[in-house]
């Protein structure tokens, strides 16, 4: 992924949209950032975003490859539902994120479905969510992006 830090900052913004970032959301987000190979400075910035709210509007998310858009949206769909509930404000933020990314509606639906597919597996728990399986599922659903 070419925009790793921005992706994880956007995920933190989605998590904060309902007024608080739950512990499970924050720890899952940090685990994902570490597993993605985010550098120490970028990881520290993401960690700050899990402790202090960040707004989606503050992030520059344009000019990304379609793969980066889809993968980021899929992760956002996952983080929005990781606490078991997707609030109205989280749903609206997903719409806003999709718009900022310039992601077509059919791509959004496929990305969210892939994230949900993995969340429903034994590896889908927040502390064990399998990001490689998510990438593989996205490639199955949208082979033209792989």
Secondary structure as a PSIPRED ss2 file (coil, helix, strand):
# PSIPRED VFORMAT (PSIPRED V4.0)

   1 X C   1.000  0.000  0.000
   2 X C   1.000  0.000  0.000
   3 X C   1.000  0.000  0.000
   4 X H   0.000  1.000  0.000
   5 X H   0.000  1.000  0.000
   6 X H   0.000  1.000  0.000
   7 X H   0.000  1.000  0.000
   8 X H   0.000  1.000  0.000
   9 X H   0.000  1.000  0.000
  10 X H   0.000  1.000  0.000
  11 X H   0.000  1.000  0.000
  12 X H   0.000  1.000  0.000
  13 X H   0.000  1.000  0.000
  14 X H   0.000  1.000  0.000
  15 X H   0.000  1.000  0.000
  16 X H   0.000  1.000  0.000
  17 X C   1.000  0.000  0.000
  18 X C   1.000  0.000  0.000
  19 X C   1.000  0.000  0.000
  20 X C   1.000  0.000  0.000
  21 X C   1.000  0.000  0.000
  22 X C   1.000  0.000  0.000
  23 X H   0.000  1.000  0.000
  24 X H   0.000  1.000  0.000
  25 X H   0.000  1.000  0.000
  26 X H   0.000  1.000  0.000
  27 X H   0.000  1.000  0.000
  28 X H   0.000  1.000  0.000
  29 X H   0.000  1.000  0.000
  30 X H   0.000  1.000  0.000
  31 X H   0.000  1.000  0.000
  32 X H   0.000  1.000  0.000
  33 X H   0.000  1.000  0.000
  34 X H   0.000  1.000  0.000
  35 X H   0.000  1.000  0.000
  36 X C   1.000  0.000  0.000
  37 X C   1.000  0.000  0.000
  38 X C   1.000  0.000  0.000
  39 X C   1.000  0.000  0.000
  40 X H   0.000  1.000  0.000
  41 X H   0.000  1.000  0.000
  42 X H   0.000  1.000  0.000
  43 X H   0.000  1.000  0.000
  44 X H   0.000  1.000  0.000
  45 X H   0.000  1.000  0.000
  46 X H   0.000  1.000  0.000
  47 X H   0.000  1.000  0.000
  48 X H   0.000  1.000  0.000
  49 X H   0.000  1.000  0.000
  50 X H   0.000  1.000  0.000
  51 X H   0.000  1.000  0.000
  52 X C   1.000  0.000  0.000
  53 X C   1.000  0.000  0.000
  54 X C   1.000  0.000  0.000
  55 X C   1.000  0.000  0.000
  56 X H   0.000  1.000  0.000
  57 X H   0.000  1.000  0.000
  58 X H   0.000  1.000  0.000
  59 X C   1.000  0.000  0.000
  60 X C   1.000  0.000  0.000
  61 X C   1.000  0.000  0.000
  62 X C   1.000  0.000  0.000
  63 X C   1.000  0.000  0.000
  64 X C   1.000  0.000  0.000
  65 X C   1.000  0.000  0.000
  66 X H   0.000  1.000  0.000
  67 X H   0.000  1.000  0.000
  68 X H   0.000  1.000  0.000
  69 X H   0.000  1.000  0.000
  70 X H   0.000  1.000  0.000
  71 X H   0.000  1.000  0.000
  72 X H   0.000  1.000  0.000
  73 X H   0.000  1.000  0.000
  74 X H   0.000  1.000  0.000
  75 X H   0.000  1.000  0.000
  76 X H   0.000  1.000  0.000
  77 X H   0.000  1.000  0.000
  78 X H   0.000  1.000  0.000
  79 X H   0.000  1.000  0.000
  80 X H   0.000  1.000  0.000
  81 X H   0.000  1.000  0.000
  82 X C   1.000  0.000  0.000
  83 X C   1.000  0.000  0.000
  84 X C   1.000  0.000  0.000
  85 X C   1.000  0.000  0.000
  86 X C   1.000  0.000  0.000
  87 X C   1.000  0.000  0.000
  88 X H   0.000  1.000  0.000
  89 X H   0.000  1.000  0.000
  90 X H   0.000  1.000  0.000
  91 X H   0.000  1.000  0.000
  92 X H   0.000  1.000  0.000
  93 X H   0.000  1.000  0.000
  94 X H   0.000  1.000  0.000
  95 X H   0.000  1.000  0.000
  96 X H   0.000  1.000  0.000
  97 X H   0.000  1.000  0.000
  98 X H   0.000  1.000  0.000
  99 X H   0.000  1.000  0.000
 100 X H   0.000  1.000  0.000
 101 X H   0.000  1.000  0.000
 102 X C   1.000  0.000  0.000
 103 X C   1.000  0.000  0.000
 104 X C   1.000  0.000  0.000
 105 X H   0.000  1.000  0.000
 106 X H   0.000  1.000  0.000
 107 X H   0.000  1.000  0.000
 108 X H   0.000  1.000  0.000
 109 X H   0.000  1.000  0.000
 110 X H   0.000  1.000  0.000
 111 X H   0.000  1.000  0.000
 112 X H   0.000  1.000  0.000
 113 X H   0.000  1.000  0.000
 114 X H   0.000  1.000  0.000
 115 X H   0.000  1.000  0.000
 116 X H   0.000  1.000  0.000
 117 X H   0.000  1.000  0.000
 118 X H   0.000  1.000  0.000
 119 X H   0.000  1.000  0.000
 120 X C   1.000  0.000  0.000
 121 X C   1.000  0.000  0.000
 122 X H   0.000  1.000  0.000
 123 X H   0.000  1.000  0.000
 124 X H   0.000  1.000  0.000
 125 X C   1.000  0.000  0.000
 126 X C   1.000  0.000  0.000
 127 X C   1.000  0.000  0.000
 128 X C   1.000  0.000  0.000
 129 X C   1.000  0.000  0.000
 130 X C   1.000  0.000  0.000
 131 X H   0.000  1.000  0.000
 132 X H   0.000  1.000  0.000
 133 X H   0.000  1.000  0.000
 134 X H   0.000  1.000  0.000
 135 X H   0.000  1.000  0.000
 136 X H   0.000  1.000  0.000
 137 X H   0.000  1.000  0.000
 138 X H   0.000  1.000  0.000
 139 X H   0.000  1.000  0.000
 140 X H   0.000  1.000  0.000
 141 X H   0.000  1.000  0.000
 142 X C   1.000  0.000  0.000
 143 X H   0.000  1.000  0.000
 144 X H   0.000  1.000  0.000
 145 X H   0.000  1.000  0.000
 146 X C   1.000  0.000  0.000
